[in-house]
Amino acid sequence: MSTTKDIAMGAPTRLPSLSQIVHSYLGDLRQWIGRLVTGYAVACGVMLVGAIALLIAIGIAVGAAFHALEVRYDIWIAYAVVGGTFLVLGLAGLVAGRALLARPAPEVPRPTRQADMLKRSIAVPVAARLIAVSRSGAAAGVDPKTQALAAGAAVLLIGWFAASRFRRRPDTVQD
C-alpha cells in the first residue's frame, strides 16, 4: 500500500479499483449466504438425526408395548395406543422443526467498507495530482479558473470523505 509520503511525492498509488470494491462486497455477500445455508443445513440435520433416533427408540418399544397391550386388553386397544403415540411424537417433531426454521435470518451485509474504499479511490488521486502539479510548477500553462475549480473540487472531495467519517453514530458497527 502507498503511504502519505508517496502520495505527496507524486509516486504511483495503489488504491482499490471499482472492480476490486465490487469483488470485496461480493465476497462479503458470499460469506453471508454461506452462513445462512449452513444454519439451515444444521437445523435440517438436527431434525433428521432426532427423527431417526426417535423412530429407532419407538420401534423397539412399540413391539413390546403392542404385545403387552394385545395380551392384556385387546388388539384394537393396542392399535389405538400405538397410533396415538406416533401421532403425538410426529406433531412434536413438526413443531420443533418449524421453531428451528422460524428463526430470523441474519442481516444482509452493508457495503460500508467498500463505500469508504470508493471514496478514498476518488479523493486521494485528485489530491495527490493537485499537490504534485503545484510543487512541480507545471501549472503555469493552466488558466487560473481551471486551477480554482480543480482545487475546489479536491477540497469538496476531501471534505466529503472527512465528514462521512465523523458523521457516523457511535453505536454503528465498523469492519
Residue frames relative to the residue before (quaternion, step in Angstrom):
aa qw qx qy qz dx dy dz
M 1.0000 0.0000 0.0000 0.0000 0.00 0.00 0.00
S 0.4826 -0.6667 0.4812 0.3017 3.54 -1.12 0.54
T 0.3510 -0.7159 0.5629 0.2180 3.52 -1.22 0.45
T 0.6806 -0.4643 0.3626 0.4355 3.54 -1.31 0.12
K 0.6141 0.5523 -0.3420 0.4483 3.56 1.07 -0.72
D 0.6457 0.5161 -0.3151 0.4663 3.60 0.99 -0.85
I 0.6588 0.5076 -0.3139 0.4581 3.57 0.95 -0.84
A 0.6712 0.4981 -0.3031 0.4578 3.58 0.93 -0.86
M 0.6926 0.4644 -0.2789 0.4762 3.59 1.04 -0.67
G 0.5286 -0.6528 0.4076 0.3583 3.60 1.19 -0.07
A 0.3687 0.7253 -0.4979 0.3002 3.59 1.21 0.37
P 0.5929 -0.5726 0.4081 0.3924 3.58 -1.09 0.54
T 0.2805 -0.7687 0.5566 0.1432 3.54 -0.93 0.93
R 0.2764 -0.7405 0.5917 0.1588 3.56 -1.22 0.54
L 0.1364 0.7944 -0.5712 0.1549 3.56 0.23 1.31
P 0.5852 -0.6048 0.3994 0.3635 3.58 -1.08 0.59
S 0.3716 -0.7100 0.5533 0.2274 3.54 -1.05 0.81
L 0.7023 -0.4527 0.3320 0.4378 3.55 -1.30 0.14
S 0.6546 0.5037 -0.3292 0.4576 3.61 0.96 -0.75
Q 0.6285 0.5145 -0.3456 0.4699 3.61 1.05 -0.65
I 0.6349 0.5190 -0.3282 0.4689 3.58 1.03 -0.75
V 0.6530 0.4994 -0.3091 0.4781 3.59 0.95 -0.86
H 0.6536 0.5020 -0.3167 0.4696 3.59 0.94 -0.84
S 0.6217 0.5375 -0.3410 0.4564 3.58 1.05 -0.72
Y 0.6765 0.4725 -0.2979 0.4800 3.59 0.92 -0.88
L 0.6368 0.5191 -0.3345 0.4617 3.59 1.00 -0.76
G 0.6075 0.5385 -0.3455 0.4707 3.59 1.11 -0.62
D 0.6470 0.5004 -0.3137 0.4823 3.59 0.98 -0.83
L 0.6539 0.5129 -0.3068 0.4640 3.57 0.99 -0.86
R 0.6364 0.5255 -0.3220 0.4638 3.59 1.02 -0.79
Q 0.6403 0.5070 -0.3259 0.4763 3.61 1.01 -0.76
W 0.6402 0.5223 -0.3267 0.4590 3.59 0.97 -0.82
I 0.6589 0.4912 -0.3092 0.4786 3.59 0.93 -0.89
G 0.6272 0.5412 -0.3323 0.4508 3.58 1.01 -0.76
R 0.6621 0.4863 -0.3080 0.4798 3.59 0.95 -0.85
L 0.6408 0.5292 -0.3231 0.4527 3.58 1.00 -0.81
V 0.6817 0.4738 -0.2861 0.4785 3.59 0.86 -0.96
T 0.6361 0.5264 -0.3329 0.4555 3.59 0.98 -0.80
G 0.6394 0.5302 -0.3274 0.4505 3.60 0.96 -0.78
Y 0.6789 0.4676 -0.2909 0.4856 3.58 0.93 -0.88
A 0.6374 0.5253 -0.3337 0.4543 3.60 1.00 -0.75
V 0.6429 0.5069 -0.3235 0.4745 3.59 0.99 -0.78
A 0.6485 0.5141 -0.3242 0.4583 3.60 0.92 -0.86
C 0.6790 0.4735 -0.2950 0.4773 3.61 0.90 -0.87
G 0.6349 0.5305 -0.3261 0.4573 3.59 1.04 -0.73
V 0.6452 0.5079 -0.3131 0.4772 3.56 0.98 -0.84
M 0.6524 0.5067 -0.3170 0.4660 3.57 0.96 -0.84
L 0.6650 0.5095 -0.3057 0.4525 3.61 0.94 -0.83
V 0.6616 0.4884 -0.3065 0.4793 3.59 0.89 -0.89
G 0.6502 0.5120 -0.3155 0.4642 3.59 0.96 -0.81
A 0.6671 0.5007 -0.3061 0.4589 3.56 0.95 -0.84
I 0.6601 0.4990 -0.3157 0.4644 3.60 0.94 -0.82
A 0.6626 0.4955 -0.3085 0.4693 3.59 0.90 -0.89
L 0.6495 0.5151 -0.3125 0.4638 3.54 0.98 -0.80
L 0.6579 0.5053 -0.3115 0.4635 3.59 0.96 -0.79
I 0.6429 0.5109 -0.3306 0.4651 3.59 0.98 -0.78
A 0.6764 0.4866 -0.2955 0.4673 3.59 0.86 -0.94
I 0.6645 0.4893 -0.3055 0.4750 3.54 0.95 -0.82
G 0.6332 0.5509 -0.3360 0.4274 3.58 0.97 -0.79
I 0.6593 0.4931 -0.3059 0.4782 3.56 1.00 -0.81
A 0.7150 0.4554 -0.2596 0.4627 3.56 0.85 -0.94
V 0.6074 0.5866 -0.3602 0.3965 3.57 1.06 -0.69
G 0.6361 0.5399 -0.3409 0.4332 3.57 0.93 -0.84
A 0.6918 0.4641 -0.2780 0.4783 3.56 0.89 -0.92
A 0.6809 0.4888 -0.3001 0.4554 3.58 0.88 -0.90
F 0.6416 0.5258 -0.3313 0.4495 3.57 0.95 -0.81
H 0.6613 0.4997 -0.3089 0.4665 3.56 0.92 -0.88
A 0.6567 0.5048 -0.3161 0.4625 3.61 0.93 -0.86
L 0.6731 0.4873 -0.3028 0.4667 3.60 0.93 -0.82
E 0.6410 0.5270 -0.3252 0.4534 3.58 1.00 -0.77
V 0.6755 0.4840 -0.2969 0.4703 3.57 0.95 -0.87
R 0.7295 0.4493 -0.2512 0.4504 3.57 0.83 -0.95
Y 0.8058 0.2136 -0.1092 0.5415 3.64 0.84 -0.94
D 0.6628 -0.4271 0.3735 0.4886 3.51 -0.26 -1.32
I 0.6380 -0.5385 0.3732 0.4046 3.57 -1.20 0.35
W 0.6495 0.5277 -0.3257 0.4400 3.62 1.03 -0.71
I 0.6151 0.5187 -0.3399 0.4870 3.58 1.07 -0.66
A 0.6370 0.5306 -0.3260 0.4543 3.59 0.98 -0.84
Y 0.6578 0.4967 -0.3145 0.4709 3.60 0.95 -0.83
A 0.6556 0.5181 -0.3209 0.4459 3.62 0.93 -0.82
V 0.6706 0.4900 -0.3079 0.4642 3.59 0.90 -0.87
V 0.6754 0.4843 -0.3001 0.4682 3.59 0.86 -0.92
G 0.6632 0.5043 -0.3064 0.4603 3.63 0.88 -0.85
G 0.6535 0.5122 -0.3052 0.4663 3.60 0.98 -0.84
T 0.6342 0.5250 -0.3273 0.4637 3.57 1.03 -0.77
F 0.6656 0.4874 -0.3059 0.4752 3.59 0.94 -0.85
L 0.6159 0.5461 -0.3441 0.4518 3.57 1.05 -0.70
V 0.6731 0.4903 -0.2954 0.4682 3.60 0.87 -0.94
L 0.6747 0.4892 -0.3001 0.4641 3.59 0.90 -0.89
G 0.6457 0.5209 -0.3224 0.4559 3.60 0.98 -0.76
L 0.6617 0.4937 -0.3052 0.4746 3.58 0.95 -0.84
A 0.6347 0.5229 -0.3340 0.4607 3.60 1.01 -0.77
G 0.6515 0.5121 -0.3160 0.4620 3.60 0.99 -0.77
L 0.6569 0.5059 -0.3114 0.4644 3.57 0.97 -0.81
V 0.6526 0.5049 -0.3158 0.4685 3.59 0.98 -0.80
A 0.6599 0.4986 -0.3143 0.4660 3.60 0.95 -0.85
G 0.6547 0.5080 -0.3124 0.4645 3.61 0.97 -0.79
R 0.6431 0.5150 -0.3159 0.4704 3.55 0.99 -0.80
A 0.6389 0.5177 -0.3285 0.4647 3.60 1.01 -0.76
L 0.6471 0.5084 -0.3221 0.4681 3.62 1.02 -0.72
L 0.7118 0.4493 -0.2608 0.4728 3.58 0.95 -0.81
A 0.6370 0.5522 -0.3261 0.4277 3.62 1.19 -0.40
R 0.4208 0.6979 -0.4851 0.3170 3.61 1.22 0.01
P 0.5279 -0.6341 0.4443 0.3490 3.61 -1.04 0.66
A 0.4749 -0.6657 0.5020 0.2816 3.55 -1.09 0.76
P 0.5455 -0.5976 0.4502 0.3776 3.61 -1.09 0.51
E 0.5985 -0.5913 0.4083 0.3544 3.55 -1.19 0.56
V 0.5317 -0.5851 0.5021 0.3505 3.54 -1.24 0.55
P 0.4826 -0.6761 0.4533 0.3232 3.63 -0.82 0.85
R 0.3573 -0.7259 0.5506 0.2054 3.54 -1.05 0.84
P 0.4331 -0.7296 0.4655 0.2518 3.61 -0.96 0.79
T 0.1743 0.8206 -0.5322 0.1144 3.65 0.91 0.76
R 0.6412 0.5161 -0.3328 0.4602 3.59 0.96 -0.80
Q 0.6721 0.4895 -0.2983 0.4686 3.58 0.96 -0.85
A 0.6137 0.5353 -0.3483 0.4642 3.62 1.08 -0.66
D 0.6394 0.5070 -0.3256 0.4776 3.59 1.02 -0.76
M 0.6362 0.5180 -0.3297 0.4672 3.59 1.00 -0.78
L 0.6455 0.5172 -0.3168 0.4642 3.60 1.00 -0.81
K 0.6352 0.5242 -0.3313 0.4604 3.60 0.97 -0.81
R 0.6687 0.4932 -0.2993 0.4690 3.55 0.95 -0.91
S 0.6694 0.5075 -0.3135 0.4427 3.58 0.95 -0.81
I 0.6607 0.4712 -0.3094 0.4957 3.59 1.20 -0.39
A 0.7532 0.4422 -0.2329 0.4277 3.59 0.73 -1.05
V 0.6780 0.5305 -0.3189 0.3965 3.61 0.82 -0.90
P 0.6843 0.4668 -0.3340 0.4497 3.69 0.75 -0.78
V 0.6266 0.5314 -0.3453 0.4536 3.59 1.02 -0.72
A 0.6751 0.4793 -0.2973 0.4755 3.57 0.89 -0.89
A 0.6475 0.5165 -0.3233 0.4577 3.61 0.96 -0.83
R 0.6552 0.5052 -0.3159 0.4644 3.61 0.94 -0.82
L 0.6573 0.4971 -0.3211 0.4667 3.60 0.96 -0.80
I 0.6455 0.5056 -0.3270 0.4699 3.59 0.97 -0.76
A 0.6674 0.5018 -0.3045 0.4582 3.58 0.94 -0.89
V 0.6618 0.4998 -0.3098 0.4651 3.60 0.95 -0.83
S 0.6820 0.4831 -0.3065 0.4557 3.60 0.90 -0.82
R 0.6726 0.4849 -0.3041 0.4691 3.62 1.06 -0.60
S 0.7053 0.4788 -0.2822 0.4401 3.59 0.98 -0.74
G 0.4239 -0.7175 0.4589 0.3080 3.57 1.17 -0.35
A 0.4375 0.7111 -0.4497 0.3174 3.58 1.24 0.22
A 0.5746 0.6197 -0.3700 0.3859 3.56 1.22 -0.19
A 0.4071 0.7377 -0.4653 0.2713 3.59 1.22 0.05
G 0.7001 0.4704 -0.2765 0.4605 3.60 1.08 -0.66
V 0.6110 0.5491 -0.3538 0.4471 3.61 1.20 -0.22
D 0.4740 -0.6832 0.4667 0.3013 3.55 -0.92 0.85
P 0.6405 -0.5845 0.3473 0.3570 3.60 -1.13 0.66
K 0.6074 0.5559 -0.3716 0.4289 3.63 1.06 -0.59
T 0.6530 0.5043 -0.3158 0.4686 3.60 0.96 -0.83
Q 0.6346 0.5232 -0.3283 0.4645 3.58 1.01 -0.81
A 0.6683 0.4996 -0.3035 0.4600 3.59 0.92 -0.88
L 0.6561 0.5009 -0.3165 0.4674 3.59 0.96 -0.83
A 0.6552 0.5072 -0.3115 0.4652 3.61 0.95 -0.85
A 0.6574 0.4970 -0.3112 0.4733 3.58 0.95 -0.85
G 0.6467 0.5156 -0.3166 0.4644 3.59 0.98 -0.78
A 0.6471 0.5096 -0.3186 0.4692 3.57 0.99 -0.81
A 0.6502 0.5083 -0.3189 0.4660 3.58 0.98 -0.82
V 0.6470 0.5080 -0.3196 0.4704 3.59 0.96 -0.83
L 0.6539 0.5068 -0.3183 0.4628 3.61 0.95 -0.82
L 0.6598 0.5040 -0.3148 0.4600 3.61 0.93 -0.83
I 0.6721 0.4711 -0.3000 0.4862 3.57 0.90 -0.88
G 0.6454 0.5120 -0.3211 0.4671 3.61 1.00 -0.73
W 0.6259 0.5276 -0.3281 0.4715 3.58 1.04 -0.77
F 0.6514 0.5121 -0.3066 0.4685 3.56 0.95 -0.89
A 0.6844 0.4790 -0.2854 0.4698 3.60 0.87 -0.97
A 0.6643 0.5086 -0.3120 0.4501 3.60 0.91 -0.87
S 0.6603 0.4964 -0.3258 0.4598 3.59 0.97 -0.73
R 0.6251 0.5250 -0.3468 0.4619 3.61 1.12 -0.50
F 0.7433 0.4190 -0.2296 0.4681 3.60 0.93 -0.86
R 0.6182 0.5822 -0.3357 0.4076 3.60 1.20 -0.40
R 0.4987 0.6825 -0.4223 0.3272 3.62 1.18 -0.29
R 0.4787 -0.6477 0.5148 0.2937 3.51 -1.16 0.71
P 0.5381 -0.6492 0.4204 0.3349 3.61 -0.98 0.70
D 0.6749 0.5027 -0.3119 0.4410 3.63 1.15 -0.40
T 0.5258 0.6239 -0.4323 0.3840 3.63 1.22 0.00
V 0.4109 -0.7040 0.5283 0.2375 3.52 -1.11 0.73
Q 0.1368 -0.7871 0.5983 0.0613 3.56 -0.91 0.92
D 0.5106 -0.6468 0.4768 0.3059 3.56 -1.16 0.67
